[in-house]
Amino acid sequence: MRGEAMARMLIRVDADLNEDLLTAFPQLVARHHPASTTLSGDVADQQELQGILNLLTSLGVDVVEVVTIPEA
């Protein structure tokens, strides 16, 4: 993603993130599913994506899937 425009990403985690935790990801929209949450939104570059993933890991949240959402 380096040098490219923002990419729309979907990040699925193996946890039901509460509102307090979600405030750490203001650029992402949360959708709750049974025992999981998906976060989606625009990510500027690989560094921002890595920061999001590192923060989730530091919070003890397992990342199940990371997908680039194709442009419509």
Distance bins in CASP14 RR format, pairs under 12 A and 6 or more apart:
PFRMAT RR
TARGET T0000
AUTHOR 0000-0000-0000
RMODE 2
METHOD distances of the structure
MODEL  1
1 7 1 0 1 0 0 0 0 0 0 0 0
1 8 0 0 0 0 0 1 0 0 0 0 0
1 9 0 0 0 0 1 0 0 0 0 0 0
1 42 0 0 0 0 0 1 0 0 0 0 0
1 43 1 0 0 1 0 0 0 0 0 0 0
1 44 0 0 0 0 1 0 0 0 0 0 0
1 45 1 0 1 0 0 0 0 0 0 0 0
1 46 1 0 1 0 0 0 0 0 0 0 0
1 47 0 0 0 0 1 0 0 0 0 0 0
1 48 0 0 0 0 1 0 0 0 0 0 0
1 49 1 0 0 1 0 0 0 0 0 0 0
1 50 0 0 0 0 0 1 0 0 0 0 0
1 66 0 0 0 0 0 1 0 0 0 0 0
1 68 0 0 0 0 1 0 0 0 0 0 0
2 44 0 0 0 0 0 1 0 0 0 0 0
2 45 1 0 0 1 0 0 0 0 0 0 0
2 46 1 0 1 0 0 0 0 0 0 0 0
2 47 0 0 0 0 1 0 0 0 0 0 0
2 48 0 0 0 0 0 1 0 0 0 0 0
2 49 0 0 0 0 0 1 0 0 0 0 0
2 50 0 0 0 0 0 1 0 0 0 0 0
3 44 0 0 0 0 0 1 0 0 0 0 0
3 45 1 0 0 1 0 0 0 0 0 0 0
3 46 0 0 0 0 1 0 0 0 0 0 0
3 47 0 0 0 0 0 1 0 0 0 0 0
4 42 0 0 0 0 0 1 0 0 0 0 0
4 43 0 0 0 0 0 1 0 0 0 0 0
4 44 0 0 0 0 1 0 0 0 0 0 0
4 45 1 0 0 1 0 0 0 0 0 0 0
4 46 0 0 0 0 1 0 0 0 0 0 0
4 49 0 0 0 0 0 1 0 0 0 0 0
4 68 0 0 0 0 0 1 0 0 0 0 0
4 71 0 0 0 0 0 1 0 0 0 0 0
5 42 0 0 0 0 1 0 0 0 0 0 0
5 43 0 0 0 0 0 1 0 0 0 0 0
5 44 0 0 0 0 1 0 0 0 0 0 0
5 45 0 0 0 0 1 0 0 0 0 0 0
5 71 0 0 0 0 1 0 0 0 0 0 0
6 27 0 0 0 0 1 0 0 0 0 0 0
6 41 0 0 0 0 1 0 0 0 0 0 0
6 42 1 0 1 0 0 0 0 0 0 0 0
6 43 1 0 0 1 0 0 0 0 0 0 0
6 44 1 0 1 0 0 0 0 0 0 0 0
6 45 1 0 0 1 0 0 0 0 0 0 0
6 46 0 0 0 0 0 1 0 0 0 0 0
6 48 0 0 0 0 1 0 0 0 0 0 0
6 49 0 0 0 0 0 1 0 0 0 0 0
6 68 0 0 0 0 0 1 0 0 0 0 0
6 69 0 0 0 0 0 1 0 0 0 0 0
6 71 0 0 0 0 0 1 0 0 0 0 0
7 40 0 0 0 0 0 1 0 0 0 0 0
7 41 0 0 0 0 1 0 0 0 0 0 0
7 42 1 0 0 1 0 0 0 0 0 0 0
7 43 1 0 1 0 0 0 0 0 0 0 0
7 44 0 0 0 0 1 0 0 0 0 0 0
7 45 0 0 0 0 1 0 0 0 0 0 0
7 46 0 0 0 0 1 0 0 0 0 0 0
7 48 0 0 0 0 1 0 0 0 0 0 0
7 49 0 0 0 0 1 0 0 0 0 0 0
7 66 0 0 0 0 0 1 0 0 0 0 0
7 67 0 0 0 0 0 1 0 0 0 0 0
7 68 1 0 1 0 0 0 0 0 0 0 0
7 69 1 0 0 1 0 0 0 0 0 0 0
7 70 0 0 0 0 1 0 0 0 0 0 0
7 71 0 0 0 0 1 0 0 0 0 0 0
8 27 0 0 0 0 0 1 0 0 0 0 0
8 28 0 0 0 0 0 1 0 0 0 0 0
8 29 0 0 0 0 0 1 0 0 0 0 0
8 39 0 0 0 0 0 1 0 0 0 0 0
8 40 1 0 0 1 0 0 0 0 0 0 0
8 41 1 0 1 0 0 0 0 0 0 0 0
8 42 1 0 1 0 0 0 0 0 0 0 0
8 43 1 0 0 1 0 0 0 0 0 0 0
8 44 0 0 0 0 0 1 0 0 0 0 0
8 49 0 0 0 0 0 1 0 0 0 0 0
8 66 0 0 0 0 0 1 0 0 0 0 0
8 67 0 0 0 0 1 0 0 0 0 0 0
8 68 1 0 0 1 0 0 0 0 0 0 0
8 69 1 0 1 0 0 0 0 0 0 0 0
8 70 0 0 0 0 1 0 0 0 0 0 0
8 71 1 0 0 1 0 0 0 0 0 0 0
8 72 0 0 0 0 1 0 0 0 0 0 0
9 25 0 0 0 0 0 1 0 0 0 0 0
9 27 0 0 0 0 0 1 0 0 0 0 0
9 28 0 0 0 0 1 0 0 0 0 0 0
9 29 0 0 0 0 0 1 0 0 0 0 0
9 38 0 0 0 0 0 1 0 0 0 0 0
9 39 0 0 0 0 1 0 0 0 0 0 0
9 40 1 0 0 1 0 0 0 0 0 0 0
9 41 1 0 0 1 0 0 0 0 0 0 0
9 42 1 0 0 1 0 0 0 0 0 0 0
9 43 1 0 1 0 0 0 0 0 0 0 0
9 44 0 0 0 0 0 1 0 0 0 0 0
9 45 0 0 0 0 0 1 0 0 0 0 0
9 46 0 0 0 0 0 1 0 0 0 0 0
9 48 0 0 0 0 1 0 0 0 0 0 0
9 49 1 0 0 1 0 0 0 0 0 0 0
9 50 0 0 0 0 0 1 0 0 0 0 0
9 52 0 0 0 0 1 0 0 0 0 0 0
9 53 0 0 0 0 0 1 0 0 0 0 0
9 63 0 0 0 0 0 1 0 0 0 0 0
9 65 0 0 0 0 0 1 0 0 0 0 0
9 66 1 0 0 1 0 0 0 0 0 0 0
9 67 1 0 0 1 0 0 0 0 0 0 0
9 68 1 0 0 1 0 0 0 0 0 0 0
9 69 1 0 0 1 0 0 0 0 0 0 0
9 70 0 0 0 0 0 1 0 0 0 0 0
10 28 0 0 0 0 1 0 0 0 0 0 0
10 29 0 0 0 0 1 0 0 0 0 0 0
10 30 0 0 0 0 0 1 0 0 0 0 0
10 31 0 0 0 0 1 0 0 0 0 0 0
10 36 0 0 0 0 0 1 0 0 0 0 0
10 37 0 0 0 0 0 1 0 0 0 0 0
10 38 1 0 1 0 0 0 0 0 0 0 0
10 39 1 0 0 1 0 0 0 0 0 0 0
10 40 1 0 1 0 0 0 0 0 0 0 0
10 41 1 0 0 1 0 0 0 0 0 0 0
10 42 0 0 0 0 0 1 0 0 0 0 0
10 43 0 0 0 0 0 1 0 0 0 0 0
10 49 0 0 0 0 0 1 0 0 0 0 0
10 52 0 0 0 0 0 1 0 0 0 0 0
10 63 0 0 0 0 0 1 0 0 0 0 0
10 64 0 0 0 0 0 1 0 0 0 0 0
10 65 1 0 0 1 0 0 0 0 0 0 0
10 66 1 0 0 1 0 0 0 0 0 0 0
10 67 1 0 1 0 0 0 0 0 0 0 0
10 68 1 0 0 1 0 0 0 0 0 0 0
10 69 1 0 1 0 0 0 0 0 0 0 0
10 70 0 0 0 0 0 1 0 0 0 0 0
11 17 0 0 0 0 0 1 0 0 0 0 0
11 25 0 0 0 0 1 0 0 0 0 0 0
11 27 0 0 0 0 0 1 0 0 0 0 0
11 28 1 0 0 1 0 0 0 0 0 0 0
11 29 0 0 0 0 0 1 0 0 0 0 0
11 30 0 0 0 0 0 1 0 0 0 0 0
11 31 0 0 0 0 0 1 0 0 0 0 0
11 36 0 0 0 0 0 1 0 0 0 0 0
11 37 0 0 0 0 1 0 0 0 0 0 0
11 38 1 0 0 1 0 0 0 0 0 0 0
11 39 1 0 1 0 0 0 0 0 0 0 0
11 40 1 0 0 1 0 0 0 0 0 0 0
11 41 0 0 0 0 1 0 0 0 0 0 0
11 43 0 0 0 0 1 0 0 0 0 0 0
11 48 0 0 0 0 0 1 0 0 0 0 0
11 49 0 0 0 0 1 0 0 0 0 0 0
11 50 0 0 0 0 0 1 0 0 0 0 0
11 51 0 0 0 0 0 1 0 0 0 0 0
11 52 1 0 0 1 0 0 0 0 0 0 0
11 53 1 0 0 1 0 0 0 0 0 0 0
11 55 0 0 0 0 0 1 0 0 0 0 0
11 56 1 0 0 1 0 0 0 0 0 0 0
11 57 0 0 0 0 0 1 0 0 0 0 0
11 61 0 0 0 0 1 0 0 0 0 0 0
11 62 0 0 0 0 0 1 0 0 0 0 0
11 63 1 0 0 1 0 0 0 0 0 0 0
11 64 0 0 0 0 1 0 0 0 0 0 0
11 65 1 0 0 1 0 0 0 0 0 0 0
11 66 1 0 1 0 0 0 0 0 0 0 0
11 67 1 0 0 1 0 0 0 0 0 0 0
11 68 0 0 0 0 0 1 0 0 0 0 0
11 69 0 0 0 0 0 1 0 0 0 0 0
12 28 0 0 0 0 0 1 0 0 0 0 0
12 30 0 0 0 0 0 1 0 0 0 0 0
12 31 0 0 0 0 1 0 0 0 0 0 0
12 32 0 0 0 0 0 1 0 0 0 0 0
12 33 0 0 0 0 1 0 0 0 0 0 0
12 35 0 0 0 0 0 1 0 0 0 0 0
12 36 1 0 0 1 0 0 0 0 0 0 0
12 37 1 0 0 1 0 0 0 0 0 0 0
12 38 1 0 1 0 0 0 0 0 0 0 0
12 39 0 0 0 0 1 0 0 0 0 0 0
12 40 0 0 0 0 1 0 0 0 0 0 0
12 53 0 0 0 0 0 1 0 0 0 0 0
12 56 0 0 0 0 0 1 0 0 0 0 0
12 61 0 0 0 0 0 1 0 0 0 0 0
12 62 0 0 0 0 1 0 0 0 0 0 0
12 63 1 0 0 1 0 0 0 0 0 0 0
12 64 1 0 1 0 0 0 0 0 0 0 0
12 65 1 0 1 0 0 0 0 0 0 0 0
12 66 1 0 0 1 0 0 0 0 0 0 0
12 67 1 0 0 1 0 0 0 0 0 0 0
13 21 0 0 0 0 1 0 0 0 0 0 0
13 22 0 0 0 0 0 1 0 0 0 0 0
13 25 0 0 0 0 0 1 0 0 0 0 0
13 28 0 0 0 0 0 1 0 0 0 0 0
13 30 0 0 0 0 1 0 0 0 0 0 0
13 31 0 0 0 0 0 1 0 0 0 0 0
13 32 0 0 0 0 0 1 0 0 0 0 0
13 33 0 0 0 0 0 1 0 0 0 0 0
13 35 0 0 0 0 0 1 0 0 0 0 0
13 36 1 0 0 1 0 0 0 0 0 0 0
13 37 1 0 1 0 0 0 0 0 0 0 0
13 38 1 0 0 1 0 0 0 0 0 0 0
13 39 1 0 0 1 0 0 0 0 0 0 0
13 40 0 0 0 0 0 1 0 0 0 0 0
13 52 0 0 0 0 0 1 0 0 0 0 0
13 53 0 0 0 0 1 0 0 0 0 0 0
13 55 0 0 0 0 0 1 0 0 0 0 0
13 56 1 0 0 1 0 0 0 0 0 0 0
13 57 0 0 0 0 0 1 0 0 0 0 0
13 59 0 0 0 0 1 0 0 0 0 0 0
13 60 0 0 0 0 1 0 0 0 0 0 0
13 61 1 0 1 0 0 0 0 0 0 0 0
13 62 1 0 0 1 0 0 0 0 0 0 0
13 63 1 0 1 0 0 0 0 0 0 0 0
13 64 1 0 0 1 0 0 0 0 0 0 0
13 65 0 0 0 0 1 0 0 0 0 0 0
13 66 0 0 0 0 1 0 0 0 0 0 0
14 33 0 0 0 0 0 1 0 0 0 0 0
14 34 0 0 0 0 0 1 0 0 0 0 0
14 35 1 0 0 1 0 0 0 0 0 0 0
14 36 1 0 1 0 0 0 0 0 0 0 0
14 37 0 0 0 0 1 0 0 0 0 0 0
14 38 0 0 0 0 0 1 0 0 0 0 0
14 56 0 0 0 0 0 1 0 0 0 0 0
14 57 0 0 0 0 0 1 0 0 0 0 0
14 60 0 0 0 0 1 0 0 0 0 0 0
14 61 1 0 0 1 0 0 0 0 0 0 0
14 62 1 0 1 0 0 0 0 0 0 0 0
14 63 1 0 0 1 0 0 0 0 0 0 0
14 64 1 0 1 0 0 0 0 0 0 0 0
14 65 0 0 0 0 1 0 0 0 0 0 0
15 21 0 0 0 0 1 0 0 0 0 0 0
15 22 0 0 0 0 0 1 0 0 0 0 0
15 30 0 0 0 0 0 1 0 0 0 0 0
15 32 0 0 0 0 0 1 0 0 0 0 0
15 33 0 0 0 0 0 1 0 0 0 0 0
15 34 0 0 0 0 0 1 0 0 0 0 0
15 35 1 0 0 1 0 0 0 0 0 0 0
15 36 1 0 0 1 0 0 0 0 0 0 0
15 37 1 0 0 1 0 0 0 0 0 0 0
15 38 0 0 0 0 0 1 0 0 0 0 0
15 39 0 0 0 0 0 1 0 0 0 0 0
15 56 0 0 0 0 1 0 0 0 0 0 0
15 57 0 0 0 0 0 1 0 0 0 0 0
15 59 0 0 0 0 1 0 0 0 0 0 0
15 60 1 0 0 1 0 0 0 0 0 0 0
15 61 1 0 1 0 0 0 0 0 0 0 0
15 62 1 0 0 1 0 0 0 0 0 0 0
15 63 0 0 0 0 1 0 0 0 0 0 0
15 64 0 0 0 0 1 0 0 0 0 0 0
16 22 0 0 0 0 0 1 0 0 0 0 0
16 30 0 0 0 0 1 0 0 0 0 0 0
16 31 0 0 0 0 0 1 0 0 0 0 0
16 32 1 0 0 1 0 0 0 0 0 0 0
16 33 0 0 0 0 1 0 0 0 0 0 0
16 34 0 0 0 0 1 0 0 0 0 0 0
16 35 1 0 0 1 0 0 0 0 0 0 0
16 36 1 0 0 1 0 0 0 0 0 0 0
16 37 1 0 1 0 0 0 0 0 0 0 0
16 38 0 0 0 0 0 1 0 0 0 0 0
16 61 0 0 0 0 0 1 0 0 0 0 0
17 23 0 0 0 0 0 1 0 0 0 0 0
17 24 0 0 0 0 1 0 0 0 0 0 0
17 25 0 0 0 0 1 0 0 0 0 0 0
17 28 0 0 0 0 0 1 0 0 0 0 0
17 30 1 0 0 1 0 0 0 0 0 0 0
17 31 0 0 0 0 0 1 0 0 0 0 0
17 32 1 0 0 1 0 0 0 0 0 0 0
17 33 0 0 0 0 0 1 0 0 0 0 0
17 35 0 0 0 0 0 1 0 0 0 0 0
17 36 0 0 0 0 1 0 0 0 0 0 0
17 37 1 0 1 0 0 0 0 0 0 0 0
17 38 0 0 0 0 1 0 0 0 0 0 0
17 39 1 0 0 1 0 0 0 0 0 0 0
17 55 0 0 0 0 0 1 0 0 0 0 0
17 56 0 0 0 0 1 0 0 0 0 0 0
17 59 0 0 0 0 1 0 0 0 0 0 0
17 60 0 0 0 0 0 1 0 0 0 0 0
17 61 1 0 0 1 0 0 0 0 0 0 0
17 62 0 0 0 0 0 1 0 0 0 0 0
17 63 0 0 0 0 0 1 0 0 0 0 0
18 24 0 0 0 0 0 1 0 0 0 0 0
18 30 0 0 0 0 1 0 0 0 0 0 0
18 32 0 0 0 0 1 0 0 0 0 0 0
18 37 0 0 0 0 1 0 0 0 0 0 0
18 59 0 0 0 0 0 1 0 0 0 0 0
18 61 0 0 0 0 0 1 0 0 0 0 0
19 25 0 0 0 0 0 1 0 0 0 0 0
19 26 0 0 0 0 0 1 0 0 0 0 0
19 30 0 0 0 0 1 0 0 0 0 0 0
19 32 0 0 0 0 0 1 0 0 0 0 0
19 37 0 0 0 0 0 1 0 0 0 0 0
20 59 0 0 0 0 0 1 0 0 0 0 0
21 28 0 0 0 0 0 1 0 0 0 0 0
21 30 0 0 0 0 1 0 0 0 0 0 0
21 32 0 0 0 0 0 1 0 0 0 0 0
21 37 0 0 0 0 1 0 0 0 0 0 0
21 39 0 0 0 0 0 1 0 0 0 0 0
21 55 0 0 0 0 1 0 0 0 0 0 0
21 56 0 0 0 0 1 0 0 0 0 0 0
21 58 0 0 0 0 0 1 0 0 0 0 0
21 59 1 0 0 1 0 0 0 0 0 0 0
21 60 0 0 0 0 1 0 0 0 0 0 0
21 61 1 0 0 1 0 0 0 0 0 0 0
22 28 0 0 0 0 1 0 0 0 0 0 0
22 29 0 0 0 0 1 0 0 0 0 0 0
22 30 1 0 1 0 0 0 0 0 0 0 0
22 31 0 0 0 0 0 1 0 0 0 0 0
22 32 0 0 0 0 1 0 0 0 0 0 0
22 37 0 0 0 0 1 0 0 0 0 0 0
22 38 0 0 0 0 0 1 0 0 0 0 0
22 39 0 0 0 0 1 0 0 0 0 0 0
22 55 0 0 0 0 0 1 0 0 0 0 0
22 56 0 0 0 0 0 1 0 0 0 0 0
22 59 0 0 0 0 0 1 0 0 0 0 0
22 61 0 0 0 0 0 1 0 0 0 0 0
23 30 0 0 0 0 0 1 0 0 0 0 0
23 55 0 0 0 0 0 1 0 0 0 0 0
23 59 0 0 0 0 0 1 0 0 0 0 0
24 30 0 0 0 0 0 1 0 0 0 0 0
24 39 0 0 0 0 0 1 0 0 0 0 0
24 51 0 0 0 0 0 1 0 0 0 0 0
24 52 0 0 0 0 1 0 0 0 0 0 0
24 54 0 0 0 0 0 1 0 0 0 0 0
24 55 1 0 1 0 0 0 0 0 0 0 0
24 56 0 0 0 0 1 0 0 0 0 0 0
24 58 0 0 0 0 1 0 0 0 0 0 0
24 59 1 0 0 1 0 0 0 0 0 0 0
24 61 0 0 0 0 0 1 0 0 0 0 0
25 37 0 0 0 0 0 1 0 0 0 0 0
25 38 0 0 0 0 0 1 0 0 0 0 0
25 39 1 0 1 0 0 0 0 0 0 0 0
25 40 0 0 0 0 0 1 0 0 0 0 0
25 41 0 0 0 0 1 0 0 0 0 0 0
25 42 0 0 0 0 0 1 0 0 0 0 0
25 43 0 0 0 0 0 1 0 0 0 0 0
25 48 0 0 0 0 0 1 0 0 0 0 0
25 49 0 0 0 0 0 1 0 0 0 0 0
25 51 0 0 0 0 0 1 0 0 0 0 0
25 52 1 0 0 1 0 0 0 0 0 0 0
25 53 0 0 0 0 0 1 0 0 0 0 0
25 55 1 0 0 1 0 0 0 0 0 0 0
25 56 0 0 0 0 1 0 0 0 0 0 0
25 59 0 0 0 0 0 1 0 0 0 0 0
25 61 0 0 0 0 0 1 0 0 0 0 0
26 39 0 0 0 0 0 1 0 0 0 0 0
26 41 0 0 0 0 0 1 0 0 0 0 0
26 42 0 0 0 0 0 1 0 0 0 0 0
26 52 0 0 0 0 0 1 0 0 0 0 0
27 39 0 0 0 0 1 0 0 0 0 0 0
27 40 0 0 0 0 0 1 0 0 0 0 0
27 41 1 0 0 1 0 0 0 0 0 0 0
27 42 1 0 0 1 0 0 0 0 0 0 0
27 43 1 0 0 1 0 0 0 0 0 0 0
27 44 0 0 0 0 1 0 0 0 0 0 0
27 48 0 0 0 0 1 0 0 0 0 0 0
27 49 0 0 0 0 0 1 0 0 0 0 0
27 51 0 0 0 0 0 1 0 0 0 0 0
27 52 0 0 0 0 1 0 0 0 0 0 0
28 37 0 0 0 0 1 0 0 0 0 0 0
28 38 0 0 0 0 1 0 0 0 0 0 0
28 39 1 0 1 0 0 0 0 0 0 0 0
28 40 1 0 0 1 0 0 0 0 0 0 0
28 41 1 0 1 0 0 0 0 0 0 0 0
28 42 0 0 0 0 1 0 0 0 0 0 0
28 43 0 0 0 0 1 0 0 0 0 0 0
28 48 0 0 0 0 0 1 0 0 0 0 0
28 49 0 0 0 0 0 1 0 0 0 0 0
28 52 1 0 0 1 0 0 0 0 0 0 0
28 55 0 0 0 0 0 1 0 0 0 0 0
28 56 0 0 0 0 0 1 0 0 0 0 0
28 69 0 0 0 0 0 1 0 0 0 0 0
29 37 0 0 0 0 0 1 0 0 0 0 0
29 38 0 0 0 0 1 0 0 0 0 0 0
29 39 1 0 0 1 0 0 0 0 0 0 0
29 40 1 0 1 0 0 0 0 0 0 0 0
29 41 1 0 0 1 0 0 0 0 0 0 0
29 42 0 0 0 0 0 1 0 0 0 0 0
29 69 0 0 0 0 0 1 0 0 0 0 0
30 36 0 0 0 0 0 1 0 0 0 0 0
30 37 1 0 1 0 0 0 0 0 0 0 0
30 38 1 0 0 1 0 0 0 0 0 0 0
30 39 1 0 1 0 0 0 0 0 0 0 0
30 40 0 0 0 0 1 0 0 0 0 0 0
30 41 0 0 0 0 0 1 0 0 0 0 0
31 37 1 0 0 1 0 0 0 0 0 0 0
31 38 1 0 1 0 0 0 0 0 0 0 0
31 39 0 0 0 0 1 0 0 0 0 0 0
31 40 1 0 0 1 0 0 0 0 0 0 0
31 41 0 0 0 0 0 1 0 0 0 0 0
32 38 0 0 0 0 1 0 0 0 0 0 0
32 39 0 0 0 0 0 1 0 0 0 0 0
33 39 0 0 0 0 0 1 0 0 0 0 0
33 64 0 0 0 0 0 1 0 0 0 0 0
35 62 0 0 0 0 0 1 0 0 0 0 0
35 64 0 0 0 0 0 1 0 0 0 0 0
36 61 0 0 0 0 0 1 0 0 0 0 0
36 62 0 0 0 0 1 0 0 0 0 0 0
36 63 0 0 0 0 0 1 0 0 0 0 0
36 64 1 0 0 1 0 0 0 0 0 0 0
36 65 0 0 0 0 1 0 0 0 0 0 0
37 56 0 0 0 0 0 1 0 0 0 0 0
37 59 0 0 0 0 0 1 0 0 0 0 0
37 61 0 0 0 0 1 0 0 0 0 0 0
37 62 0 0 0 0 0 1 0 0 0 0 0
37 63 0 0 0 0 0 1 0 0 0 0 0
37 64 0 0 0 0 0 1 0 0 0 0 0
37 65 0 0 0 0 0 1 0 0 0 0 0
38 63 0 0 0 0 0 1 0 0 0 0 0
38 64 0 0 0 0 1 0 0 0 0 0 0
38 65 0 0 0 0 1 0 0 0 0 0 0
38 66 0 0 0 0 0 1 0 0 0 0 0
38 67 0 0 0 0 1 0 0 0 0 0 0
38 69 0 0 0 0 0 1 0 0 0 0 0
39 49 0 0 0 0 0 1 0 0 0 0 0
39 52 1 0 0 1 0 0 0 0 0 0 0
39 53 0 0 0 0 0 1 0 0 0 0 0
39 55 0 0 0 0 0 1 0 0 0 0 0
39 56 0 0 0 0 1 0 0 0 0 0 0
39 61 0 0 0 0 0 1 0 0 0 0 0
39 63 0 0 0 0 1 0 0 0 0 0 0
39 64 0 0 0 0 0 1 0 0 0 0 0
39 65 0 0 0 0 0 1 0 0 0 0 0
39 66 0 0 0 0 1 0 0 0 0 0 0
39 67 0 0 0 0 0 1 0 0 0 0 0
39 69 0 0 0 0 0 1 0 0 0 0 0
40 52 0 0 0 0 0 1 0 0 0 0 0
40 65 0 0 0 0 0 1 0 0 0 0 0
40 66 0 0 0 0 0 1 0 0 0 0 0
40 67 0 0 0 0 1 0 0 0 0 0 0
40 68 0 0 0 0 0 1 0 0 0 0 0
40 69 1 0 0 1 0 0 0 0 0 0 0
41 48 0 0 0 0 0 1 0 0 0 0 0
41 49 0 0 0 0 0 1 0 0 0 0 0
41 52 0 0 0 0 0 1 0 0 0 0 0
41 66 0 0 0 0 0 1 0 0 0 0 0
41 67 0 0 0 0 0 1 0 0 0 0 0
41 68 0 0 0 0 0 1 0 0 0 0 0
41 69 1 0 0 1 0 0 0 0 0 0 0
42 48 0 0 0 0 1 0 0 0 0 0 0
42 49 0 0 0 0 0 1 0 0 0 0 0
42 52 0 0 0 0 0 1 0 0 0 0 0
42 68 0 0 0 0 0 1 0 0 0 0 0
42 69 0 0 0 0 1 0 0 0 0 0 0
42 71 0 0 0 0 0 1 0 0 0 0 0
43 49 1 0 1 0 0 0 0 0 0 0 0
43 50 0 0 0 0 1 0 0 0 0 0 0
43 51 0 0 0 0 1 0 0 0 0 0 0
43 52 1 0 0 1 0 0 0 0 0 0 0
43 53 0 0 0 0 0 1 0 0 0 0 0
43 66 0 0 0 0 1 0 0 0 0 0 0
43 67 0 0 0 0 0 1 0 0 0 0 0
43 68 0 0 0 0 1 0 0 0 0 0 0
43 69 0 0 0 0 0 1 0 0 0 0 0
44 50 0 0 0 0 0 1 0 0 0 0 0
44 51 0 0 0 0 0 1 0 0 0 0 0
44 52 0 0 0 0 0 1 0 0 0 0 0
45 51 0 0 0 0 0 1 0 0 0 0 0
45 52 0 0 0 0 0 1 0 0 0 0 0
46 52 0 0 0 0 0 1 0 0 0 0 0
46 53 0 0 0 0 0 1 0 0 0 0 0
46 66 0 0 0 0 0 1 0 0 0 0 0
46 68 0 0 0 0 0 1 0 0 0 0 0
47 53 0 0 0 0 0 1 0 0 0 0 0
47 54 0 0 0 0 0 1 0 0 0 0 0
48 54 0 0 0 0 0 1 0 0 0 0 0
48 55 0 0 0 0 0 1 0 0 0 0 0
49 55 0 0 0 0 0 1 0 0 0 0 0
49 56 0 0 0 0 0 1 0 0 0 0 0
49 63 0 0 0 0 0 1 0 0 0 0 0
49 66 1 0 0 1 0 0 0 0 0 0 0
49 67 0 0 0 0 0 1 0 0 0 0 0
49 68 0 0 0 0 1 0 0 0 0 0 0
50 56 0 0 0 0 0 1 0 0 0 0 0
50 57 0 0 0 0 0 1 0 0 0 0 0
50 63 0 0 0 0 0 1 0 0 0 0 0
50 66 0 0 0 0 0 1 0 0 0 0 0
51 57 0 0 0 0 1 0 0 0 0 0 0
51 58 0 0 0 0 1 0 0 0 0 0 0
51 59 0 0 0 0 0 1 0 0 0 0 0
51 63 0 0 0 0 0 1 0 0 0 0 0
52 58 0 0 0 0 0 1 0 0 0 0 0
52 59 0 0 0 0 0 1 0 0 0 0 0
52 61 0 0 0 0 0 1 0 0 0 0 0
52 63 0 0 0 0 1 0 0 0 0 0 0
52 66 0 0 0 0 1 0 0 0 0 0 0
53 59 0 0 0 0 0 1 0 0 0 0 0
53 60 0 0 0 0 0 1 0 0 0 0 0
53 61 0 0 0 0 1 0 0 0 0 0 0
53 62 0 0 0 0 0 1 0 0 0 0 0
53 63 1 0 1 0 0 0 0 0 0 0 0
53 64 0 0 0 0 0 1 0 0 0 0 0
53 65 0 0 0 0 0 1 0 0 0 0 0
53 66 1 0 0 1 0 0 0 0 0 0 0
54 60 0 0 0 0 0 1 0 0 0 0 0
54 61 0 0 0 0 0 1 0 0 0 0 0
54 63 0 0 0 0 0 1 0 0 0 0 0
55 61 0 0 0 0 1 0 0 0 0 0 0
55 63 0 0 0 0 0 1 0 0 0 0 0
56 62 0 0 0 0 1 0 0 0 0 0 0
56 63 1 0 1 0 0 0 0 0 0 0 0
56 64 0 0 0 0 0 1 0 0 0 0 0
56 66 0 0 0 0 0 1 0 0 0 0 0
57 63 1 0 0 1 0 0 0 0 0 0 0
END
